[in-house]
Amino acid sequence: MTPEGRIVARARRDATRGAGHDAIFLRNTPGRSEPRLLLFRHVQNRAYVVVAALLAHLLCGIAGADLLTPLTPTKVKKPHRGMQMVIGPVEVPSSSEITQCTYFKNPSTKDMAVNRVRIAVEGGSHHIHLYRPIDRTMVHDDGHETCNFALDFNVWELVLASQNTDLDWKLPRGVAFMFRAGEQLLAQTHFVDNGLLSTPDPGWATFNLYAMKRKKVKSFAGALFGQDRDVKVPPHSTAFATTRCVFPRPVKVLALTGHYHFRGKEFTVNSWDGQTTGVELYRNVGYVDPAFVRYAGKHQPEVPGLEWTCRYENDTDQEFTFGPFTDRNEHCNLFGFYYPSVGESEFMTCVQKESVVKVDVTN
């Protein structure tokens, strides 16, 4: 083993000692001359690992490399009761975009009911999602990979989603998301450095999950992923995309946020009962930092289904159709959260493809 390899191996071994902790891992990234630091979550012996990383830089003969690249994100205060998970760094080459899936385990050693969520992001974030496997026994090796397309909803269920630089969301009293000790999790991060978003430095995402006492939980929350795969925006046009779905049962809406790419100008959501477009629940104009609209108390709607519409403006010679890339594709996705779920967690998808809408629920 090379000298730098021995240092990294020692840092890896020492940093991962102790239950419930993960480490900074140093590894060479293809196409880059210097090693890359990958931070998954809480770090034990942080100072030792950072020193080892810097020493490995020198031993690798790359003292001229940029050692001023942030090794950690801007610090976000950890919950007094709960847990913190940090994803990054995600390096985004200039004029490009990166969608990355990071696999890790819930660091908590106890099951946890969460009634407040904070997701803080550094970089030009297009979206930050947190998933868990539908098969609760599934285990995936820790690590990360490029994952440009939507996840397989037969394998993964959405838990949380944000498109904001700093989302701080407290759920209504008695409502919570459930997280199981040590369960498999996946964070999908999409960072962009073209068009309307910029990521000159590595991207980071910090999840703060604030716990409440389990005995105070009255209802658990579920997540909705709505997607229109028939999106088409012709050249030099104003175009619209609409999807309607009826749920298996009425639900109370906790929060809604709409999602499209650079041609998107307006996103609206209304209630839908299968025949009639009802009251407007959500409206967002523009692209950057789309609204995350929360509902509580007397303002909390109970709906049998939802209808959402995206309006696009395209002044180019290019046609944009459904796909993951912001510079050449479009989306009309809806992320919603609701209660009560059946059981401690629930995931609902509403996907339109070739004018056929399919609704599936897992719990």
N, C-alpha and C positions, 0 to 999 in steps of 0.2 A: 504494500500500500504506500502511496506517495505521502510526503509530509503533510500536504494540505488535506489529503484524505483522512489521515489519522486525526487531525485536529477536528475536522467536521464530524467524524464518527464519534469522537469523545464528546463533542458538544451535543450531538443528537442524543447520545445515551444519557448524559447527565441531565439534560433539559427535560427529558421525558420521564424521569423518576418521580414517583408520587402519583397517587390516584387522582383522576379527574383533570390532569394537566396535559396540554399539548405544547409543541415547541416550534421555534423558528427552524426551518430546514433550509440548508444551503445546498444548491444544486446548480449544475451548469445548464444553461438554457440554449437550445440549438440556435445557431446564428448569432450568438453573442459571445464575446471574448471573456467576459467576466462572469463569475457565479451569480446566481439570482437568489434573493431571499424570499421565502414564502412563509407568511404568518397565518396560521389557521385560527387560533383562539387564544385563551389565556396562556401565558408563557411563564414557566418557572425558570429561575436562574437566567433571566433575560440579559443581564449585563454580561454574564459569562459567554453566552452564545454570540452576542454582538461583537465582543472582543475577539472571539474565535473566528467569526466571519471576516473581520477586518484583517486579522493575521493571515487568514487563508488567502485573501486578496494579494497580500505581499508575497507570500510563498509561491503563489501561482505566477509571479513575475509580471503582475499587472498593476503595479503601484501607480501607473499613470491613469488608471480608470477613474471614473467619477465616483468618489466615495461620499459625495455629499447628497446622493439620492436618499430620500427619507427611508429609514429602516422601519419606522413605525408611523401610523397615521397620527393626526392630531388627537390628543388624548380626550376621550369621552368618559366622564365619570361613571364608574360601574354602579349598578343598582345595589342599594343596601341589602335588599332581599330579592334575589333573582340571579341572573347570569348575564354575561357579556360574551359575544362571539365576534371576532374580527377576521375579515376576509381581505387578503391582498398580500403584497402589492400586485396589481394587474397593470402591466406595462402595455401602452397602446402606441404603436408607431404612428408618426405624423400622417395625417390625412387618411386614417383608417379607423376601424372599429373592431372590438374584441368582445365576443360573448363567451364566458368561461363558466364551467360548472366545477364547483369545489365540493368535494365529498368529505364529510367529517361526522363525528359522533357528538351527540348532545353531551356537554361537559358536566351537567348536573348529575349527582349521584342519587337524587330523589326525584320522583314525579313532581311536576310543578304546574299549578294553575296560574296562568298569566293574564292579568287584566290591564296592563299598560305595556305599550311597545314603542321603542324609539329606534329608528333606523337612520343613522348619520352616514353621509356619503361624501367622499372627496373625489373630484374628477367629473367629467361630463357623463353623467349616468343617464342611460336611456331607460333602464329598469333594474331593480334589485328584487329577486324572488327567493323565498325560502320554501323548500319542499321536504316531504318525508315519503318513504315508500309505502305503497298500499299494503304490501306484505310486511307486517310488523317484524317478521323474523329476518328480513333481508339485511345483509351486511355487505358493504362496499369498501374496498381499500381506500384509506385516506389519500387525497391527492387532488389534482385538477386536470381538466382537459377542455379543449375548445368544443362548444356545443351551440352552434349558430341557430339551430331550429328548435321549435317548441319540444318540450320533453314528451315522452310517451305517457299519456294520461292513464294508460292501463297499468303503468308501473309506479308513477309518481303522482302525488297529490299536493296541490298548492296549500300552503299554510298562511304565508304572509306575502305582501307585495307592496312596493313603493316605487315612485318615480320622482320623489322629491329629494332635495339635498339634506333635509333634516325633518323627518316625520316623527312627531311625538303624539301618540294616540292613546288616550285613556278610554277604555271601554265603559259602557254603562255599569252601574253597580250590580254585582251578582253575575256578570257575564265574563267568561274567560276562554282563552285558548288553552288546550291541554298539551303539555310536553312530557314525554316519558323519559325517565333516567336512562342515559346512555344510548338513546335511539339513534338510528341512522338519519342523517340530515344531508341536504344538498342545497347550496346557495348558488343561484344562477345570477351572474353579474354581467351587464352589458354596458361597456364604456365606449364612448364615441369621441373621435378627434377629427370631425369633418362637419361641414354644414353649420348648424346652429349650436353645436356642443363642442367643447374643447377639453382635452385631457393632456396637458403638457407634462404633468408629473404622473407617477403611477397612481392608479385608482385604488381606493379603499372603501370598504363597507363595514360599519360597526352595528351589530344588533344588540340592543339592550332589552332584555325581557324581565319585567318586574312582576314578582310573584304575589299572590294573595292566598289567604288561608283556604284550603280546599273545602272546608265545611261551610264557607260563605258563598260558594258557587251555586247559583240557581239554574243557570243554563250555560251550555258550551256553544262556542261560535263555530261556524262553518265558512268555507271559502268557495267563491264562484269564479271560474275562468270562462269567459265568453269570447268566441272567436268567429269572425266572418272570413272564410277562405275564398269567397267569391269577389273580393275587392278588386276593382278595376278602375283605374284613373286614366282616361285617354289623353292624348296630347292636346294642349291648348283648350282645356275644358274646366268647367265646374262640375264635380261629380259627387255622388252620394252613395253610401253603403248602409243598409239597414238590416238588422237581425232581430227576430222576435222569438222568444221562447216562453213556454208555460212550465212552471215548476211542478214536481209531483205533489207538492202541498204548499200552501201559502207560508211565507217566511217574513220575519221582521228584519228590515235592512239596517245594518250597522254602519256601513261605509261603501262608497263607490268611487272609482277613479277610471277615467278613459285613457286609451292609449292608441296613438297613431304615429306616423313618421312625418317627415318635413313638409309634405304637401297638405297635411291635416290643418284645418282652420277652425273647426268647431265640432264638439262632441256633445251629444245630448242623450239623456236616458229618461224614459217614461215608464210608468207601470203598464202592464199588458195582461189581459185576461183571456186571450185567445181570439177575441173579436174586436175589442175596442182599445184604442190608445188612450191611456189615462193621464193622470197628473204628471207633470215634469218633475223629476227627482234630481237631475244633475245637468249642469251645462258648463262646459269649459271652452274658452275661446283662446286660440294660440297653441303653441307647442311646448315652450320651456316651462318646467315646473307645473305640470297639470294639477288641477284641483283634486284634493283628496277630501271628499265631502263626508262628514260624519253626522250620524243621527242618534238622538237620545231623547228619552222622556216622551213628552206629548208630540214631538216632531218626528217620532220614529214611525215610518210607514210600514204597513203590512201589505205585501203584494203577492198576487198569484203568479206573476211572471214579470219579465222586463223586455222592453224594446229599446234598442240603442241605434243611433244614426251618426255617421261621420260625414262631414262635408270637406271636400278637397278642392284646392285650386292648383292647377297645373299649367304653367305658362311655357313649358318646354316642348320639344319635339318628341319626347320619350313617353311611352306608356308605362305606367306603374301597376304591377299586379301583386297579389299576396306573396309575402316572403319576408325573411328576417333582416335584410340589409337596408339601412336607412337611406342610402344613396340611390338605390335602384328598385326598392320594393315599398309596399305600403301595408299597413295593418289597420284593423278596426276592432280592437280587443277591449273587452270590459273586465275589470277586476272588481269583484264585490265580496262583501262579508256580511253575514247574516246570523240569526239565531231563531229558534233553538235548533241544534243539530240532533240527529238521532245517535245517541252514544256520545262519547267524549270528543269525537272529531268527525268532520264530514266534508266531502269535497264534491262539488257539482260542476259539470262542464256543460256548456251549451255551444255547439259548434255547427255552423252553417257551411255546407259544401255542395255545390251544384244545385243550389236552391232548396236543399233538404236540410232541416234542422234536427239535430239529435241531442237529446238531454240525457246525461248519465249521472248517477249519484253513487258514491262509495262512502262507507262509514264503518 
